[in-house]
Amino acid sequence: MSEVATPPPPTEQRSCPHCGSPLAADQEWCLNCGHAVGTRIAPTPRWRVPVAIVGGVLALLVAALVLSLVELSGDPQPVAKAPTSQATATPSVPPEEGGAAGATPTPAVGTPTATPTPATGETATPTTTPGTTPTPVPTTGATAQWPTGKTAWTVVVASSTSRAAAEKKAKAAGADAGVLHSDDFSSLRKGYWVVFAGQYPDQKAAQAAADGRGGDAYARRVVPR
């Protein structure tokens, strides 16, 4: 009696789930469409979130740098506009006449000097007359001085960290120009020598004077500390 050989079980036919092409038993990729059949493709690492975080940090740093540059390049004397105060401008003696701007004549006090008897052919000139004001002693090359304790509007012609440079600009700015130190005034930023021109009772008058000078001149209220 002979044994009958048992045929091997039929092999399951595989096909590509993407295009339907037949596949071998050990085939991992479809040769027709290139689709992965038995191999799993690892996902790419998620790099977008770290890149977005780094970009946000860099944007914040750039914004902080821009704000710092804007702050450093601002007006050397930024002052909030305050209500105007009424003040009367102090009379001054123009430098071209040999006097110092802002000087106020002092009234004569005491008994007038006796007038000597003139000689024949001469005209007597009284040295002092009651009620008259003597002429102040001129100061050559002097600039205007800001009156002590005075609050008023003025025209800022220029500002500098060098006193010599500020005084030079003041002499070229006119008879009513002078120099003040910003540390002595609460309405000005510290550390500057400011070239001013005149005192005005309100902002409108000061701005009109600044417009007449042209250039970088502008109105500013000066308040002593």
C-alpha positions in Angstrom: 0.0 0.0 0.0 1.5 3.3 -1.1 1.2 6.7 0.8 -0.5 9.6 -0.9 1.5 12.9 -0.6 -0.4 15.8 0.9 -0.2 18.9 -1.3 1.1 22.1 0.5 -1.5 24.6 1.6 -2.1 27.2 -1.1 -0.1 30.5 -0.6 -2.3 33.5 0.1 -2.0 36.0 -2.8 -1.0 39.5 -1.5 -1.8 42.7 -3.4 -0.9 46.3 -2.9 -3.6 48.1 -0.9 -2.8 51.3 -2.8 -2.8 50.2 -6.5 -3.8 46.5 -6.3 -0.7 45.1 -7.9 0.3 41.5 -6.9 3.0 41.2 -4.2 5.4 38.4 -3.2 5.2 37.0 0.3 8.3 38.7 1.5 7.8 41.9 -0.5 7.8 45.1 1.7 7.4 47.7 -1.1 5.1 47.8 -4.1 7.2 47.9 -7.2 4.4 49.5 -9.2 3.5 52.6 -7.1 6.3 52.6 -4.4 3.8 52.3 -1.5 5.1 50.8 1.7 3.3 47.4 2.4 5.1 45.8 5.3 7.3 48.6 6.5 6.1 51.4 8.7 7.6 54.9 8.0 8.7 56.6 11.2 7.1 60.1 11.5 9.4 63.1 11.1 10.4 64.8 14.4 8.2 67.8 15.3 10.5 70.7 15.0 8.0 73.5 14.3 7.1 74.1 18.0 10.8 74.7 19.1 11.5 76.9 16.1 8.3 79.0 16.9 9.5 79.4 20.5 13.0 80.5 19.5 11.5 83.0 16.9 9.2 84.5 19.5 12.1 85.1 22.0 14.2 86.7 19.2 11.3 89.0 18.3 10.9 90.1 21.9 14.7 90.9 22.1 14.5 92.9 18.9 11.5 94.9 20.2 13.3 95.7 23.5 16.4 96.9 21.5 14.3 99.2 19.3 12.6 100.7 22.4 15.9 101.3 24.0 17.3 103.1 20.9 14.1 105.3 20.7 14.5 106.3 24.3 18.2 107.2 23.9 17.5 109.3 20.8 14.7 111.4 22.4 14.5 115.1 23.3 17.3 116.0 25.8 14.8 118.0 27.8 11.4 116.2 27.5 9.0 118.1 29.7 5.2 117.7 30.0 3.4 120.9 29.1 2.2 122.5 32.3 -0.4 125.2 32.8 0.9 128.6 31.9 1.9 131.1 34.7 1.7 134.8 34.4 5.0 136.5 34.8 6.5 139.9 33.7 9.6 139.8 31.6 12.6 141.4 33.4 14.1 144.4 31.5 17.6 143.7 30.2 20.5 145.7 28.9 21.6 144.5 25.4 25.2 143.1 25.3 25.9 145.3 22.3 25.5 148.3 24.6 28.0 146.9 27.0 25.6 145.5 29.6 24.7 142.1 30.8 21.2 140.9 29.7 18.8 140.5 32.6 20.4 143.1 34.9 17.9 145.2 36.8 18.9 148.8 37.6 19.1 149.5 41.4 17.4 152.7 42.5 19.5 155.3 44.2 19.3 155.4 48.0 20.4 158.2 50.3 21.1 161.9 50.0 22.0 163.2 46.6 25.6 164.4 46.0 26.0 168.2 46.2 26.6 169.9 42.9 29.9 171.9 42.8 29.7 175.5 41.6 30.8 175.6 38.0 33.6 177.8 36.9 33.1 180.6 34.4 32.3 179.3 30.9 31.6 175.8 32.2 28.2 174.0 32.5 27.5 172.2 35.7 26.4 168.6 35.4 24.8 167.0 38.4 26.3 163.6 39.3 23.1 162.3 40.9 19.5 163.6 40.8 16.9 162.4 43.3 14.6 159.9 41.8 16.9 158.9 38.9 18.4 155.5 38.3 22.1 155.1 37.8 23.3 153.1 34.8 24.6 149.6 35.7 28.3 148.9 35.1 28.7 147.2 31.7 30.1 143.7 31.6 31.9 142.9 28.3 31.1 139.6 26.7 28.5 138.5 29.3 25.4 136.5 28.4 21.9 136.7 29.9 21.3 135.1 33.3 18.1 133.4 34.3 16.4 135.4 37.2 16.7 133.7 40.5 13.5 131.8 41.4 11.7 132.9 38.3 9.2 130.5 36.5 8.4 131.5 32.9 8.3 130.3 29.4 11.4 130.7 27.2 12.8 129.8 23.8 15.3 126.9 23.9 17.8 127.6 21.1 20.2 124.6 21.7 21.5 122.3 24.5 24.9 120.7 25.0 26.8 118.7 27.6 29.7 121.2 27.3 29.3 124.6 29.0 31.9 126.3 26.7 30.0 125.1 23.6 26.7 126.3 25.0 28.1 129.8 25.9 29.5 130.1 22.4 26.0 129.4 20.9 24.4 131.8 23.3 26.7 134.7 22.3 25.8 134.0 18.6 22.0 133.7 19.4 21.4 137.4 20.2 21.2 139.9 23.0 18.6 138.1 25.1 20.3 134.6 24.9 21.9 133.1 27.9 22.9 129.7 29.4 21.4 127.8 32.3 22.2 124.4 33.9 19.4 122.0 33.7 20.2 120.4 37.1 18.9 123.6 38.7 15.4 123.3 37.1 12.8 120.6 37.8 11.2 121.0 34.3 14.5 120.1 32.4 16.4 116.8 32.2 19.6 116.8 34.2 23.1 116.9 32.7 22.7 119.6 30.0 23.7 123.3 29.5 20.7 124.9 27.9 20.9 128.0 25.6 17.7 130.0 26.3 16.5 133.3 24.8 14.1 135.6 26.8 11.3 135.1 29.3 7.6 135.0 28.2 4.4 135.0 30.2 2.8 132.1 28.3 3.5 129.3 25.8 1.9 131.1 22.9 4.2 134.0 23.1 7.3 131.8 23.6 6.3 129.6 20.6 5.8 132.7 18.4 9.3 133.8 19.3 10.7 130.3 18.6 9.0 130.3 15.2 10.6 133.6 14.4 14.1 132.2 15.2 13.6 129.2 13.0 16.0 126.2 13.1 15.5 123.8 16.0 14.3 126.5 18.5 11.2 125.6 20.6 9.2 126.9 23.5 9.8 125.4 27.0 8.6 126.3 30.5 11.4 126.7 33.0 10.6 125.9 36.7 13.3 126.3 39.3 13.9 123.6 41.9 
